[in-house]
Amino acid sequence: MSLEWTSSPGGSVTSPATGLCSGTTLLFPGVPGFLSRWLPEHTASQPYSWQEDRSTGEVMGKAEGSVAREEWHGHVTALSVAPEFRRLGLAAKLMELLEEISERKGGFFVDLFVRVSNQVAVNMYKQLGYSVYRTVIEYYSASNGEPDEDAYDMRKALSRDTEKKSIIPLPHPVRPEDIE
């Protein structure tokens, strides 16, 4: 299946090297049987948010980073599969599509953040070839008086990263404010 990334409303597509500007939110519109509609609302001061039709599954990604520092990459902002459609390979297919697009756009790697406690997801990403690059201390804010939760920053190198430098694990955890 061939897809093109499209910029969100208000986004721009400016980089002559990649066709995208750093931080552009990318959507996968109209993938029959896999994705529902995303209605992104993004401003510089707000996190990404969306409404979703949970009929099957969806993924939202963006391109970010620096080509000069070999950090241009695809980032999985969200991946969701409705409970009744899990364990059918849909999440793997959605990740494959995002990886293909990141590859075509010249990315060095694909990354994502996942709760340390979500071992089902961590194991799935490992089966898809992702590895833990670093632990981010208290990345996820908790509610109801619970403690904040750590995240794994997981990565998978793409063909442009011939030496696989992007996936060499950091030897120590970092804090959210240390992430570029």
ABEGO torsion letter per residue (X at the ends): XBBBBBBBBGBBBABAAAGBBBGBBBBBBGBBGABBBBBBBBBAABBBBBBBBAABBBBBBBBBEBAAAGABBBBBABBBBBAAABGAGAAAAAAAAAAAAAAAAGBABBBBBBBAABAAAAAAAAAAGBBBABBBBGABBBBGGBBBBBBBBBBBBBAABAAGAAABBBABBBBAAABX
